[in-house]
Amino acid sequence: VTHPKARGQAFAFFNLFDDFGKGLGPFFVSLLISSLGRQAAFNVGILGFAICGIANLAIFFFVARDEANLQAELMLEARERDMS
């Protein structure tokens, strides 16, 4: 959950790593294949997906709380803006 003022920066950060993954991913996979073989490189790739899946599952449990905290912060900012 990202503050509205920082969404542009967060999306730029996301796009940066997305582009790095598209560009550097095949290079690293080719290195894995040449050093470990196809089967082992595939297993390493699946392990990476599993780790990312677990991280995404962990994030799932914090999103509601983070959203509530951000909504409270935005309400405080709106009240401060209305009072000035």
Helices and strands as residue ranges (DSSP letters): G 4-6, H 7-36, H 38-83
